[in-house]
Amino acid sequence: MIAEAGLIALWLAASMAFLQFALCAIGLVKGQDEFFAAIRPVAIAQGLLVSLSFMLLVWLFVRSDMSVKLVVANSVAIKPLLYKITGTWGNHEGSMLLWVAIMGLAGACIGIFERNLKTKTLVTTLGAQAFISIGFYAYLLIASNPFERIFPVPADGQGLNPLLQDIGLALHPPTLYIGYVGLSIAFSFAVGAMITRDVGPEFAKAMRPWVLGAWVFLTLGITAGSYWAYYELGWGGWWFWDPVENASLMPWLAATALLHSVTVLATRDGLRAWTLMLAVVAFSMSMIGTFLVRSGVLTSVHAFAVDPERGSFILALLAIYIGGAMALFALRVGTVKEGSQFEPVSREGALVANNLLLSAILGIVFIGTLYPLVVEGFTDEMISVGAPYFNLATGPLALILVAIMAAGPLLRWRRDQVNALLNRISIPVFLTAAALFGLVIFTTSMSILSLLGLALAAGIAVASFAPLWKRNLRRTPMHVYGMVLAHFGVAVALVGMASETSFTEEKLVAAAPGDEIMVNNWKVTFQAIEPVAGPNWTALEARVTAQYEDQAIHEAAPQNRMFASAQMQTSEAALLTRWNGQLYVVLGDSDEQGRWQLRIWWKPFVTLIWYGGVLIALGGLLAMVGRLRRAVRQKQQRAYAEAVL
């Protein structure tokens, strides 16, 4: 009965989405505002119903209901509770239901909390959101029913992919989905503004929290996914330029540009057409990412390999949504009035330059990701575009981008003087030059990009705090602190990336018990191999001790795990973390002499990559909370003034 109840709730939610869209369309066509009054409660009902449907699916996984096909394919009774829950979205159908559940809840939140937009713009926004939802509901109900029964009922399930049975899965997919849905909300706001010709600061202020929220969650999702791949896959890297990784990076790049553009529109009434275009592009990138992950065109541990029919369904949705969005933008952009003017040397000018660079990097990643698929589709020839292309093509642009990012907050709005800017950035420039000189003198093995990256990081770290100079820190708005923290996070991550790339040391050895291996200043001793057992796996575990210089001895235990339900072996790396880096140990296979393969890396400052990502996300969160608090305070002040008058 639970599965049937979940399916009924899903059908009812789809009906509410259709009704929501129909009420909006009829009201706009006939010009009858009475249709608009019902849209808010319908949006709330849709959000509640689809959330109920998803929670019922979670319950089916928790109780291991093997009469449901999806549970059988992705769970097993002896699996730990956490992985039963995460198994709900560790598959194609469940992840799509999570997507529409978040989308429904987001629409409900707009219906409950949004009070600043004009009624016509608001209901058009909700109508656009409903139109997007209808496509995904149709996809679930027609091609990917998560509540499908199976008969006869098997005794147990097949289990979740062992690589996905990790705590990282509890964070990575949901945060990405929240980010994608946030971009769909921003797109819906843009559609509503274009249809009603209400493109201005009020529209931007309503859209900005959603863009900020989407950007924060995308940042967290990408950071968590990078760290998960780093420690779970046992390859020792933090970014592989895998097409599925790129599928999450492309929306983030577009969202970063959109975030800065919508801020200019909200505060200075500028970049109107830019903001609309970037909202369309950001949503389009999230849809393309959805297609890449779920169409079956890619083979990746991150991807859900499905049949071509469902891939064709997603491709049709892609064509409808992206094609319709581009057509609407082309039709309406000519009616968008020009916003406030500004000089090239100004904060707006720096933001435009950054947006152009972000767009160029997005284009490079887009071409590098899709080109092999296009070639294979037309010629059946398989080619690979890997790290050398992406690093060489995007690296120089990224360094220019972060340099402009450091200078941007020090510029005045509208108009500034070059000499005044040079005076303000003199200290960061000096520190960058000093760092570059020191690195050239004292290092010999760094690439040009890593050298420039480390040097720039020194200047950016100082420049990020420049907006706080000569301010009353107690009266400084919270969103300024958010900007400072996010920009400082970029500098921190840049140090981690450049250091890991340039200074990593690796040893691959065949070791017998008692052997010692030196890696950098670490003395690693291989003690023994022991069998161990977990809740739903068995493993061979290496007992390894590691000593940094003459300090304390630490224990590490890399494993080779075997999951009986999936008949699959995984490698579990062991990490020893210090303030200045990580020792990374992976256990391989044994040879005929009884020796075991050990792969050991020393990765200086690698953890700064993810600490930087967390700081960037935390900065975005502070900015979002600060903006919302200011909006509430201003609303209360207006209400008080009206009451007094």
Summary of the structure (lengths in Angstrom):
residues: 645
radius of gyration: 26.4
end to end distance: 59.0
largest distance: 91.4
contacts: 2277
relative contact order: 0.08
helix: 66%
strand: 11%
